[in-house]
Amino acid sequence: MTGKFNLDSDSIGKLLDDPEARAVLDEVAPQIAVHPMINFVKAMPVNQLLNAAGAEVSADVVETLRTRLAAL
């Protein structure tokens, strides 16, 4: 069974607009939604953004996000 989102193709903007996904983002990595560059990357696929986050988001946080979002 696949989750509600495809993290390879769905944008971070789509997740930010979804109440369940937004709650996960706000809980696990609140810095993403309020990052000064978020408006410039809203069309970027989630996995692409997480891979590019580098030092901004730890590998443990990225894995937790992927797991929790896939469970939606």
PDB file of N, H, CA, C and O in Angstrom:
ATOM      1  N   MET A   1       0.841  -1.186   0.000  1.00  0.00           N
ATOM      2  CA  MET A   1       0.000   0.000   0.000  1.00  0.00           C
ATOM      3  C   MET A   1       0.880   1.242   0.000  1.00  0.00           C
ATOM      4  O   MET A   1       1.827   1.340   0.780  1.00  0.00           O
ATOM      5  N   THR A   2       0.571   2.168  -0.859  1.00  0.00           N
ATOM      6  H   THR A   2      -0.198   2.089  -1.493  1.00  0.00           H
ATOM      7  CA  THR A   2       1.337   3.406  -0.904  1.00  0.00           C
ATOM      8  C   THR A   2       0.628   4.478  -0.101  1.00  0.00           C
ATOM      9  O   THR A   2      -0.572   4.387   0.157  1.00  0.00           O
ATOM     10  N   GLY A   3       1.370   5.483   0.287  1.00  0.00           N
ATOM     11  H   GLY A   3       2.345   5.557   0.077  1.00  0.00           H
ATOM     12  CA  GLY A   3       0.816   6.565   1.078  1.00  0.00           C
ATOM     13  C   GLY A   3       0.042   7.557   0.229  1.00  0.00           C
ATOM     14  O   GLY A   3      -0.116   7.392  -0.980  1.00  0.00           O
ATOM     15  N   LYS A   4      -0.420   8.563   0.886  1.00  0.00           N
ATOM     16  H   LYS A   4      -0.292   8.698   1.868  1.00  0.00           H
ATOM     17  CA  LYS A   4      -1.211   9.636   0.272  1.00  0.00           C
ATOM     18  C   LYS A   4      -0.363  10.472  -0.690  1.00  0.00           C
ATOM     19  O   LYS A   4      -0.886  11.070  -1.631  1.00  0.00           O
ATOM     20  N   PHE A   5       0.927  10.508  -0.448  1.00  0.00           N
ATOM     21  H   PHE A   5       1.351  10.023   0.316  1.00  0.00           H
ATOM     22  CA  PHE A   5       1.819  11.354  -1.229  1.00  0.00           C
ATOM     23  C   PHE A   5       2.917  10.539  -1.907  1.00  0.00           C
ATOM     24  O   PHE A   5       3.352   9.507  -1.397  1.00  0.00           O
ATOM     25  N   ASN A   6       3.348  11.022  -3.056  1.00  0.00           N
ATOM     26  H   ASN A   6       2.994  11.861  -3.470  1.00  0.00           H
ATOM     27  CA  ASN A   6       4.518  10.482  -3.730  1.00  0.00           C
ATOM     28  C   ASN A   6       5.626  11.506  -3.514  1.00  0.00           C
ATOM     29  O   ASN A   6       5.630  12.566  -4.140  1.00  0.00           O
ATOM     30  N   LEU A   7       6.551  11.192  -2.640  1.00  0.00           N
ATOM     31  H   LEU A   7       6.548  10.331  -2.132  1.00  0.00           H
ATOM     32  CA  LEU A   7       7.580  12.162  -2.271  1.00  0.00           C
ATOM     33  C   LEU A   7       8.559  12.445  -3.396  1.00  0.00           C
ATOM     34  O   LEU A   7       9.310  13.418  -3.337  1.00  0.00           O
ATOM     35  N   ASP A   8       8.556  11.603  -4.420  1.00  0.00           N
ATOM     36  H   ASP A   8       7.946  10.812  -4.468  1.00  0.00           H
ATOM     37  CA  ASP A   8       9.411  11.858  -5.581  1.00  0.00           C
ATOM     38  C   ASP A   8       8.788  12.857  -6.545  1.00  0.00           C
ATOM     39  O   ASP A   8       9.504  13.509  -7.304  1.00  0.00           O
ATOM     40  N   SER A   9       7.469  12.985  -6.525  1.00  0.00           N
ATOM     41  H   SER A   9       6.887  12.455  -5.908  1.00  0.00           H
ATOM     42  CA  SER A   9       6.822  13.886  -7.494  1.00  0.00           C
ATOM     43  C   SER A   9       5.960  14.979  -6.864  1.00  0.00           C
ATOM     44  O   SER A   9       5.776  16.034  -7.470  1.00  0.00           O
ATOM     45  N   ASP A  10       5.432  14.751  -5.672  1.00  0.00           N
ATOM     46  H   ASP A  10       5.581  13.893  -5.180  1.00  0.00           H
ATOM     47  CA  ASP A  10       4.611  15.783  -5.036  1.00  0.00           C
ATOM     48  C   ASP A  10       5.494  16.884  -4.470  1.00  0.00           C
ATOM     49  O   ASP A  10       6.560  16.624  -3.911  1.00  0.00           O
ATOM     50  N   SER A  11       5.036  18.103  -4.624  1.00  0.00           N
ATOM     51  H   SER A  11       4.171  18.314  -5.078  1.00  0.00           H
ATOM     52  CA  SER A  11       5.830  19.254  -4.200  1.00  0.00           C
ATOM     53  C   SER A  11       5.716  19.498  -2.702  1.00  0.00           C
ATOM     54  O   SER A  11       4.769  19.061  -2.048  1.00  0.00           O
ATOM     55  N   ILE A  12       6.699  20.201  -2.186  1.00  0.00           N
ATOM     56  H   ILE A  12       7.468  20.556  -2.718  1.00  0.00           H
ATOM     57  CA  ILE A  12       6.662  20.599  -0.787  1.00  0.00           C
ATOM     58  C   ILE A  12       5.467  21.524  -0.559  1.00  0.00           C
ATOM     59  O   ILE A  12       4.876  21.518   0.521  1.00  0.00           O
ATOM     60  N   GLY A  13       5.112  22.309  -1.560  1.00  0.00           N
ATOM     61  H   GLY A  13       5.592  22.314  -2.437  1.00  0.00           H
ATOM     62  CA  GLY A  13       3.936  23.177  -1.459  1.00  0.00           C
ATOM     63  C   GLY A  13       2.660  22.379  -1.253  1.00  0.00           C
ATOM     64  O   GLY A  13       1.795  22.782  -0.475  1.00  0.00           O
ATOM     65  N   LYS A  14       2.535  21.257  -1.940  1.00  0.00           N
ATOM     66  H   LYS A  14       3.237  20.930  -2.573  1.00  0.00           H
ATOM     67  CA  LYS A  14       1.363  20.386  -1.774  1.00  0.00           C
ATOM     68  C   LYS A  14       1.283  19.881  -0.344  1.00  0.00           C
ATOM     69  O   LYS A  14       0.199  19.834   0.236  1.00  0.00           O
ATOM     70  N   LEU A  15       2.412  19.503   0.229  1.00  0.00           N
ATOM     71  H   LEU A  15       3.293  19.541  -0.243  1.00  0.00           H
ATOM     72  CA  LEU A  15       2.420  19.039   1.607  1.00  0.00           C
ATOM     73  C   LEU A  15       2.095  20.159   2.584  1.00  0.00           C
ATOM     74  O   LEU A  15       1.373  19.949   3.559  1.00  0.00           O
ATOM     75  N   LEU A  16       2.619  21.333   2.327  1.00  0.00           N
ATOM     76  H   LEU A  16       3.205  21.504   1.535  1.00  0.00           H
ATOM     77  CA  LEU A  16       2.333  22.467   3.198  1.00  0.00           C
ATOM     78  C   LEU A  16       0.853  22.837   3.169  1.00  0.00           C
ATOM     79  O   LEU A  16       0.322  23.348   4.155  1.00  0.00           O
ATOM     80  N   ASP A  17       0.188  22.583   2.048  1.00  0.00           N
ATOM     81  H   ASP A  17       0.620  22.168   1.247  1.00  0.00           H
ATOM     82  CA  ASP A  17      -1.241  22.897   1.909  1.00  0.00           C
ATOM     83  C   ASP A  17      -2.144  21.824   2.512  1.00  0.00           C
ATOM     84  O   ASP A  17      -3.329  22.073   2.736  1.00  0.00           O
ATOM     85  N   ASP A  18      -1.606  20.642   2.775  1.00  0.00           N
ATOM     86  H   ASP A  18      -0.644  20.440   2.592  1.00  0.00           H
ATOM     87  CA  ASP A  18      -2.387  19.538   3.329  1.00  0.00           C
ATOM     88  C   ASP A  18      -2.277  19.571   4.860  1.00  0.00           C
ATOM     89  O   ASP A  18      -1.167  19.538   5.391  1.00  0.00           O
ATOM     90  N   PRO A  19      -3.406  19.635   5.576  1.00  0.00           N
ATOM     91  CA  PRO A  19      -3.335  19.748   7.045  1.00  0.00           C
ATOM     92  C   PRO A  19      -2.582  18.613   7.733  1.00  0.00           C
ATOM     93  O   PRO A  19      -1.824  18.869   8.669  1.00  0.00           O
ATOM     94  N   GLU A  20      -2.767  17.370   7.298  1.00  0.00           N
ATOM     95  H   GLU A  20      -3.383  17.162   6.538  1.00  0.00           H
ATOM     96  CA  GLU A  20      -2.073  16.244   7.934  1.00  0.00           C
ATOM     97  C   GLU A  20      -0.569  16.306   7.685  1.00  0.00           C
ATOM     98  O   GLU A  20       0.228  16.132   8.606  1.00  0.00           O
ATOM     99  N   ALA A  21      -0.191  16.553   6.443  1.00  0.00           N
ATOM    100  H   ALA A  21      -0.839  16.694   5.694  1.00  0.00           H
ATOM    101  CA  ALA A  21       1.226  16.628   6.097  1.00  0.00           C
ATOM    102  C   ALA A  21       1.877  17.834   6.773  1.00  0.00           C
ATOM    103  O   ALA A  21       3.006  17.748   7.257  1.00  0.00           O
ATOM    104  N   ARG A  22       1.167  18.940   6.803  1.00  0.00           N
ATOM    105  H   ARG A  22       0.250  19.009   6.410  1.00  0.00           H
ATOM    106  CA  ARG A  22       1.704  20.153   7.437  1.00  0.00           C
ATOM    107  C   ARG A  22       1.956  19.906   8.925  1.00  0.00           C
ATOM    108  O   ARG A  22       2.949  20.381   9.476  1.00  0.00           O
ATOM    109  N   ALA A  23       1.059  19.165   9.572  1.00  0.00           N
ATOM    110  H   ALA A  23       0.253  18.779   9.125  1.00  0.00           H
ATOM    111  CA  ALA A  23       1.244  18.852  10.992  1.00  0.00           C
ATOM    112  C   ALA A  23       2.512  18.031  11.204  1.00  0.00           C
ATOM    113  O   ALA A  23       3.246  18.257  12.166  1.00  0.00           O
ATOM    114  N   VAL A  24       2.772  17.076  10.307  1.00  0.00           N
ATOM    115  H   VAL A  24       2.175  16.893   9.525  1.00  0.00           H
ATOM    116  CA  VAL A  24       3.993  16.272  10.405  1.00  0.00           C
ATOM    117  C   VAL A  24       5.216  17.167  10.209  1.00  0.00           C
ATOM    118  O   VAL A  24       6.169  17.102  10.985  1.00  0.00           O
ATOM    119  N   LEU A  25       5.185  17.998   9.174  1.00  0.00           N
ATOM    120  H   LEU A  25       4.411  18.050   8.544  1.00  0.00           H
ATOM    121  CA  LEU A  25       6.316  18.896   8.924  1.00  0.00           C
ATOM    122  C   LEU A  25       6.558  19.816  10.116  1.00  0.00           C
ATOM    123  O   LEU A  25       7.699  19.998  10.542  1.00  0.00           O
ATOM    124  N   ASP A  26       5.481  20.398  10.656  1.00  0.00           N
ATOM    125  H   ASP A  26       4.554  20.250  10.310  1.00  0.00           H
ATOM    126  CA  ASP A  26       5.627  21.324  11.780  1.00  0.00           C
ATOM    127  C   ASP A  26       6.162  20.634  13.036  1.00  0.00           C
ATOM    128  O   ASP A  26       6.888  21.241  13.823  1.00  0.00           O
ATOM    129  N   GLU A  27       5.801  19.371  13.215  1.00  0.00           N
ATOM    130  H   GLU A  27       5.211  18.878  12.576  1.00  0.00           H
ATOM    131  CA  GLU A  27       6.270  18.633  14.393  1.00  0.00           C
ATOM    132  C   GLU A  27       7.711  18.169  14.249  1.00  0.00           C
ATOM    133  O   GLU A  27       8.512  18.318  15.171  1.00  0.00           O
ATOM    134  N   VAL A  28       8.043  17.601  13.084  1.00  0.00           N
ATOM    135  H   VAL A  28       7.392  17.480  12.335  1.00  0.00           H
ATOM    136  CA  VAL A  28       9.349  16.967  12.902  1.00  0.00           C
ATOM    137  C   VAL A  28      10.428  17.960  12.462  1.00  0.00           C
ATOM    138  O   VAL A  28      11.569  17.881  12.917  1.00  0.00           O
ATOM    139  N   ALA A  29      10.071  18.881  11.588  1.00  0.00           N
ATOM    140  H   ALA A  29       9.144  18.945  11.219  1.00  0.00           H
ATOM    141  CA  ALA A  29      11.052  19.841  11.061  1.00  0.00           C
ATOM    142  C   ALA A  29      10.397  21.211  10.872  1.00  0.00           C
ATOM    143  O   ALA A  29      10.193  21.651   9.740  1.00  0.00           O
ATOM    144  N   PRO A  30      10.071  21.877  11.965  1.00  0.00           N
ATOM    145  CA  PRO A  30       9.358  23.155  11.862  1.00  0.00           C
ATOM    146  C   PRO A  30      10.115  24.235  11.091  1.00  0.00           C
ATOM    147  O   PRO A  30       9.513  25.197  10.614  1.00  0.00           O
ATOM    148  N   GLN A  31      11.426  24.077  10.968  1.00  0.00           N
ATOM    149  H   GLN A  31      11.915  23.295  11.355  1.00  0.00           H
ATOM    150  CA  GLN A  31      12.217  25.079  10.254  1.00  0.00           C
ATOM    151  C   GLN A  31      11.916  25.098   8.755  1.00  0.00           C
ATOM    152  O   GLN A  31      12.179  26.099   8.089  1.00  0.00           O
ATOM    153  N   ILE A  32      11.371  24.011   8.218  1.00  0.00           N
ATOM    154  H   ILE A  32      11.157  23.197   8.759  1.00  0.00           H
ATOM    155  CA  ILE A  32      11.100  23.959   6.773  1.00  0.00           C
ATOM    156  C   ILE A  32      10.029  24.966   6.382  1.00  0.00           C
ATOM    157  O   ILE A  32      10.227  25.752   5.455  1.00  0.00           O
ATOM    158  N   ALA A  33       8.906  24.952   7.073  1.00  0.00           N
ATOM    159  H   ALA A  33       8.746  24.314   7.826  1.00  0.00           H
ATOM    160  CA  ALA A  33       7.762  25.796   6.700  1.00  0.00           C
ATOM    161  C   ALA A  33       8.052  27.287   6.842  1.00  0.00           C
ATOM    162  O   ALA A  33       7.447  28.103   6.147  1.00  0.00           O
ATOM    163  N   VAL A  34       8.963  27.648   7.727  1.00  0.00           N
ATOM    164  H   VAL A  34       9.455  26.985   8.292  1.00  0.00           H
ATOM    165  CA  VAL A  34       9.241  29.068   7.963  1.00  0.00           C
ATOM    166  C   VAL A  34      10.583  29.518   7.383  1.00  0.00           C
ATOM    167  O   VAL A  34      11.007  30.654   7.592  1.00  0.00           O
ATOM    168  N   HIS A  35      11.243  28.624   6.659  1.00  0.00           N
ATOM    169  H   HIS A  35      10.899  27.701   6.490  1.00  0.00           H
ATOM    170  CA  HIS A  35      12.544  28.977   6.082  1.00  0.00           C
ATOM    171  C   HIS A  35      12.365  30.157   5.120  1.00  0.00           C
ATOM    172  O   HIS A  35      11.381  30.198   4.381  1.00  0.00           O
ATOM    173  N   PRO A  36      13.292  31.109   5.116  1.00  0.00           N
ATOM    174  CA  PRO A  36      13.160  32.282   4.252  1.00  0.00           C
ATOM    175  C   PRO A  36      13.079  31.964   2.756  1.00  0.00           C
ATOM    176  O   PRO A  36      12.581  32.780   1.980  1.00  0.00           O
ATOM    177  N   MET A  37      13.558  30.796   2.349  1.00  0.00           N
ATOM    178  H   MET A  37      13.962  30.133   2.980  1.00  0.00           H
ATOM    179  CA  MET A  37      13.548  30.439   0.927  1.00  0.00           C
ATOM    180  C   MET A  37      12.370  29.543   0.534  1.00  0.00           C
ATOM    181  O   MET A  37      12.284  29.124  -0.620  1.00  0.00           O
ATOM    182  N   ILE A  38      11.461  29.242   1.469  1.00  0.00           N
ATOM    183  H   ILE A  38      11.531  29.582   2.407  1.00  0.00           H
ATOM    184  CA  ILE A  38      10.406  28.270   1.199  1.00  0.00           C
ATOM    185  C   ILE A  38       9.546  28.673  -0.004  1.00  0.00           C
ATOM    186  O   ILE A  38       9.135  27.803  -0.771  1.00  0.00           O
ATOM    187  N   ASN A  39       9.271  29.935  -0.183  1.00  0.00           N
ATOM    188  H   ASN A  39       9.605  30.641   0.441  1.00  0.00           H
ATOM    189  CA  ASN A  39       8.442  30.352  -1.324  1.00  0.00           C
ATOM    190  C   ASN A  39       9.116  30.077  -2.666  1.00  0.00           C
ATOM    191  O   ASN A  39       8.436  29.945  -3.683  1.00  0.00           O
ATOM    192  N   PHE A  40      10.416  29.992  -2.675  1.00  0.00           N
ATOM    193  H   PHE A  40      10.968  30.100  -1.849  1.00  0.00           H
ATOM    194  CA  PHE A  40      11.143  29.735  -3.918  1.00  0.00           C
ATOM    195  C   PHE A  40      11.229  28.246  -4.260  1.00  0.00           C
ATOM    196  O   PHE A  40      11.544  27.884  -5.393  1.00  0.00           O
ATOM    197  N   VAL A  41      10.951  27.392  -3.284  1.00  0.00           N
ATOM    198  H   VAL A  41      10.695  27.687  -2.363  1.00  0.00           H
ATOM    199  CA  VAL A  41      11.092  25.953  -3.519  1.00  0.00           C
ATOM    200  C   VAL A  41       9.777  25.188  -3.398  1.00  0.00           C
ATOM    201  O   VAL A  41       9.781  23.957  -3.410  1.00  0.00           O
ATOM    202  N   LYS A  42       8.664  25.887  -3.282  1.00  0.00           N
ATOM    203  H   LYS A  42       8.660  26.886  -3.272  1.00  0.00           H
ATOM    204  CA  LYS A  42       7.374  25.214  -3.093  1.00  0.00           C
ATOM    205  C   LYS A  42       7.023  24.250  -4.222  1.00  0.00           C
ATOM    206  O   LYS A  42       6.297  23.283  -3.994  1.00  0.00           O
ATOM    207  N   ALA A  43       7.513  24.486  -5.412  1.00  0.00           N
ATOM    208  H   ALA A  43       8.103  25.272  -5.598  1.00  0.00           H
ATOM    209  CA  ALA A  43       7.214  23.597  -6.542  1.00  0.00           C
ATOM    210  C   ALA A  43       8.165  22.398  -6.602  1.00  0.00           C
ATOM    211  O   ALA A  43       7.966  21.495  -7.415  1.00  0.00           O
ATOM    212  N   MET A  44       9.183  22.381  -5.762  1.00  0.00           N
ATOM    213  H   MET A  44       9.344  23.114  -5.102  1.00  0.00           H
ATOM    214  CA  MET A  44      10.188  21.317  -5.774  1.00  0.00           C
ATOM    215  C   MET A  44       9.618  20.046  -5.153  1.00  0.00           C
ATOM    216  O   MET A  44       8.947  20.111  -4.123  1.00  0.00           O
ATOM    217  N   PRO A  45       9.879  18.887  -5.769  1.00  0.00           N
ATOM    218  CA  PRO A  45       9.457  17.623  -5.159  1.00  0.00           C
ATOM    219  C   PRO A  45      10.077  17.461  -3.766  1.00  0.00           C
ATOM    220  O   PRO A  45      11.209  17.878  -3.521  1.00  0.00           O
ATOM    221  N   VAL A  46       9.313  16.852  -2.870  1.00  0.00           N
ATOM    222  H   VAL A  46       8.393  16.514  -3.069  1.00  0.00           H
ATOM    223  CA  VAL A  46       9.742  16.713  -1.479  1.00  0.00           C
ATOM    224  C   VAL A  46      11.107  16.049  -1.363  1.00  0.00           C
ATOM    225  O   VAL A  46      11.987  16.579  -0.685  1.00  0.00           O
ATOM    226  N   ASN A  47      11.303  14.912  -2.003  1.00  0.00           N
ATOM    227  H   ASN A  47      10.588  14.482  -2.553  1.00  0.00           H
ATOM    228  CA  ASN A  47      12.591  14.218  -1.882  1.00  0.00           C
ATOM    229  C   ASN A  47      13.740  15.052  -2.420  1.00  0.00           C
ATOM    230  O   ASN A  47      14.839  15.010  -1.867  1.00  0.00           O
ATOM    231  N   GLN A  48      13.515  15.795  -3.470  1.00  0.00           N
ATOM    232  H   GLN A  48      12.623  15.829  -3.919  1.00  0.00           H
ATOM    233  CA  GLN A  48      14.568  16.663  -4.007  1.00  0.00           C
ATOM    234  C   GLN A  48      14.935  17.731  -2.978  1.00  0.00           C
ATOM    235  O   GLN A  48      16.113  18.019  -2.768  1.00  0.00           O
ATOM    236  N   LEU A  49      13.937  18.307  -2.349  1.00  0.00           N
ATOM    237  H   LEU A  49      12.980  18.073  -2.519  1.00  0.00           H
ATOM    238  CA  LEU A  49      14.197  19.321  -1.327  1.00  0.00           C
ATOM    239  C   LEU A  49      14.929  18.716  -0.133  1.00  0.00           C
ATOM    240  O   LEU A  49      15.890  19.298   0.371  1.00  0.00           O
ATOM    241  N   LEU A  50      14.473  17.549   0.318  1.00  0.00           N
ATOM    242  H   LEU A  50      13.692  17.077  -0.091  1.00  0.00           H
ATOM    243  CA  LEU A  50      15.131  16.908   1.463  1.00  0.00           C
ATOM    244  C   LEU A  50      16.568  16.529   1.140  1.00  0.00           C
ATOM    245  O   LEU A  50      17.444  16.654   1.996  1.00  0.00           O
ATOM    246  N   ASN A  51      16.823  16.072  -0.071  1.00  0.00           N
ATOM    247  H   ASN A  51      16.111  15.971  -0.766  1.00  0.00           H
ATOM    248  CA  ASN A  51      18.198  15.742  -0.472  1.00  0.00           C
ATOM    249  C   ASN A  51      19.070  16.987  -0.544  1.00  0.00           C
ATOM    250  O   ASN A  51      20.265  16.924  -0.256  1.00  0.00           O
ATOM    251  N   ALA A  52      18.488  18.109  -0.923  1.00  0.00           N
ATOM    252  H   ALA A  52      17.517  18.160  -1.158  1.00  0.00           H
ATOM    253  CA  ALA A  52      19.241  19.349  -1.053  1.00  0.00           C
ATOM    254  C   ALA A  52      19.408  20.075   0.282  1.00  0.00           C
ATOM    255  O   ALA A  52      20.221  20.994   0.385  1.00  0.00           O
ATOM    256  N   ALA A  53      18.661  19.681   1.285  1.00  0.00           N
ATOM    257  H   ALA A  53      18.001  18.935   1.201  1.00  0.00           H
ATOM    258  CA  ALA A  53      18.659  20.399   2.563  1.00  0.00           C
ATOM    259  C   ALA A  53      20.004  20.351   3.266  1.00  0.00           C
ATOM    260  O   ALA A  53      20.349  21.261   4.020  1.00  0.00           O
ATOM    261  N   GLY A  54      20.765  19.292   3.021  1.00  0.00           N
ATOM    262  H   GLY A  54      20.486  18.552   2.409  1.00  0.00           H
ATOM    263  CA  GLY A  54      22.109  19.207   3.591  1.00  0.00           C
ATOM    264  C   GLY A  54      22.139  19.431   5.083  1.00  0.00           C
ATOM    265  O   GLY A  54      21.442  18.746   5.833  1.00  0.00           O
ATOM    266  N   ALA A  55      22.932  20.373   5.516  1.00  0.00           N
ATOM    267  H   ALA A  55      23.497  20.929   4.908  1.00  0.00           H
ATOM    268  CA  ALA A  55      23.123  20.645   6.937  1.00  0.00           C
ATOM    269  C   ALA A  55      21.910  21.293   7.596  1.00  0.00           C
ATOM    270  O   ALA A  55      21.819  21.342   8.822  1.00  0.00           O
ATOM    271  N   GLU A  56      20.979  21.788   6.783  1.00  0.00           N
ATOM    272  H   GLU A  56      21.053  21.748   5.786  1.00  0.00           H
ATOM    273  CA  GLU A  56      19.783  22.440   7.335  1.00  0.00           C
ATOM    274  C   GLU A  56      18.891  21.443   8.079  1.00  0.00           C
ATOM    275  O   GLU A  56      18.252  21.795   9.071  1.00  0.00           O
ATOM    276  N   VAL A  57      18.853  20.195   7.594  1.00  0.00           N
ATOM    277  H   VAL A  57      19.372  19.910   6.789  1.00  0.00           H
ATOM    278  CA  VAL A  57      18.002  19.164   8.179  1.00  0.00           C
ATOM    279  C   VAL A  57      18.837  17.894   8.320  1.00  0.00           C
ATOM    280  O   VAL A  57      19.390  17.396   7.339  1.00  0.00           O
ATOM    281  N   SER A  58      18.925  17.376   9.536  1.00  0.00           N
ATOM    282  H   SER A  58      18.475  17.780  10.333  1.00  0.00           H
ATOM    283  CA  SER A  58      19.769  16.193   9.769  1.00  0.00           C
ATOM    284  C   SER A  58      19.210  14.968   9.062  1.00  0.00           C
ATOM    285  O   SER A  58      18.026  14.913   8.729  1.00  0.00           O
ATOM    286  N   ALA A  59      20.074  13.990   8.837  1.00  0.00           N
ATOM    287  H   ALA A  59      21.036  14.035   9.107  1.00  0.00           H
ATOM    288  CA  ALA A  59      19.673  12.742   8.179  1.00  0.00           C
ATOM    289  C   ALA A  59      18.595  12.015   8.980  1.00  0.00           C
ATOM    290  O   ALA A  59      17.701  11.403   8.395  1.00  0.00           O
ATOM    291  N   ASP A  60      18.667  12.075  10.301  1.00  0.00           N
ATOM    292  H   ASP A  60      19.393  12.572  10.776  1.00  0.00           H
ATOM    293  CA  ASP A  60      17.641  11.439  11.134  1.00  0.00           C
ATOM    294  C   ASP A  60      16.282  12.105  10.951  1.00  0.00           C
ATOM    295  O   ASP A  60      15.257  11.425  10.887  1.00  0.00           O
ATOM    296  N   VAL A  61      16.271  13.415  10.868  1.00  0.00           N
ATOM    297  H   VAL A  61      17.103  13.967  10.920  1.00  0.00           H
ATOM    298  CA  VAL A  61      15.025  14.150  10.665  1.00  0.00           C
ATOM    299  C   VAL A  61      14.460  13.840   9.279  1.00  0.00           C
ATOM    300  O   VAL A  61      13.254  13.647   9.131  1.00  0.00           O
ATOM    301  N   VAL A  62      15.309  13.793   8.280  1.00  0.00           N
ATOM    302  H   VAL A  62      16.290  13.950   8.400  1.00  0.00           H
ATOM    303  CA  VAL A  62      14.872  13.474   6.920  1.00  0.00           C
ATOM    304  C   VAL A  62      14.229  12.091   6.888  1.00  0.00           C
ATOM    305  O   VAL A  62      13.165  11.918   6.292  1.00  0.00           O
ATOM    306  N   GLU A  63      14.856  11.114   7.516  1.00  0.00           N
ATOM    307  H   GLU A  63      15.720  11.254   8.000  1.00  0.00           H
ATOM    308  CA  GLU A  63      14.294   9.757   7.529  1.00  0.00           C
ATOM    309  C   GLU A  63      12.967   9.714   8.284  1.00  0.00           C
ATOM    310  O   GLU A  63      12.030   9.039   7.859  1.00  0.00           O
ATOM    311  N   THR A  64      12.888  10.426   9.392  1.00  0.00           N
ATOM    312  H   THR A  64      13.650  10.974   9.738  1.00  0.00           H
ATOM    313  CA  THR A  64      11.631  10.492  10.146  1.00  0.00           C
ATOM    314  C   THR A  64      10.535  11.127   9.307  1.00  0.00           C
ATOM    315  O   THR A  64       9.404  10.642   9.290  1.00  0.00           O
ATOM    316  N   LEU A  65      10.860  12.201   8.615  1.00  0.00           N
ATOM    317  H   LEU A  65      11.779  12.595   8.629  1.00  0.00           H
ATOM    318  CA  LEU A  65       9.878  12.847   7.735  1.00  0.00           C
ATOM    319  C   LEU A  65       9.394  11.891   6.658  1.00  0.00           C
ATOM    320  O   LEU A  65       8.192  11.758   6.429  1.00  0.00           O
ATOM    321  N   ARG A  66      10.323  11.234   6.006  1.00  0.00           N
ATOM    322  H   ARG A  66      11.299  11.342   6.192  1.00  0.00           H
ATOM    323  CA  ARG A  66       9.944  10.298   4.938  1.00  0.00           C
ATOM    324  C   ARG A  66       9.036   9.192   5.473  1.00  0.00           C
ATOM    325  O   ARG A  66       8.036   8.845   4.845  1.00  0.00           O
ATOM    326  N   THR A  67       9.382   8.651   6.618  1.00  0.00           N
ATOM    327  H   THR A  67      10.194   8.934   7.129  1.00  0.00           H
ATOM    328  CA  THR A  67       8.595   7.572   7.216  1.00  0.00           C
ATOM    329  C   THR A  67       7.205   8.058   7.607  1.00  0.00           C
ATOM    330  O   THR A  67       6.204   7.411   7.298  1.00  0.00           O
ATOM    331  N   ARG A  68       7.149   9.199   8.286  1.00  0.00           N
ATOM    332  H   ARG A  68       7.962   9.725   8.536  1.00  0.00           H
ATOM    333  CA  ARG A  68       5.851   9.710   8.761  1.00  0.00           C
ATOM    334  C   ARG A  68       4.961  10.153   7.609  1.00  0.00           C
ATOM    335  O   ARG A  68       3.753   9.920   7.639  1.00  0.00           O
ATOM    336  N   LEU A  69       5.543  10.791   6.589  1.00  0.00           N
ATOM    337  H   LEU A  69       6.524  10.980   6.565  1.00  0.00           H
ATOM    338  CA  LEU A  69       4.739  11.225   5.445  1.00  0.00           C
ATOM    339  C   LEU A  69       4.254  10.033   4.621  1.00  0.00           C
ATOM    340  O   LEU A  69       3.141  10.049   4.095  1.00  0.00           O
ATOM    341  N   ALA A  70       5.079   9.016   4.511  1.00  0.00           N
ATOM    342  H   ALA A  70       5.983   9.003   4.938  1.00  0.00           H
ATOM    343  CA  ALA A  70       4.672   7.807   3.764  1.00  0.00           C
ATOM    344  C   ALA A  70       3.533   7.085   4.466  1.00  0.00           C
ATOM    345  O   ALA A  70       2.762   6.371   3.826  1.00  0.00           O
ATOM    346  N   ALA A  71       3.422   7.264   5.775  1.00  0.00           N
ATOM    347  H   ALA A  71       4.049   7.844   6.296  1.00  0.00           H
ATOM    348  CA  ALA A  71       2.371   6.601   6.543  1.00  0.00           C
ATOM    349  C   ALA A  71       1.019   7.303   6.426  1.00  0.00           C
ATOM    350  O   ALA A  71       0.002   6.750   6.845  1.00  0.00           O
ATOM    351  N   LEU A  72       0.993   8.491   5.873  1.00  0.00           N
ATOM    352  H   LEU A  72       1.819   8.940   5.533  1.00  0.00           H
ATOM    353  CA  LEU A  72      -0.283   9.211   5.731  1.00  0.00           C
ATOM    354  C   LEU A  72      -1.154   8.566   4.675  1.00  0.00           C
ATOM    355  O   LEU A  72      -2.263   9.034   4.419  1.00  0.00           O
TER     356      LEU A  72
END
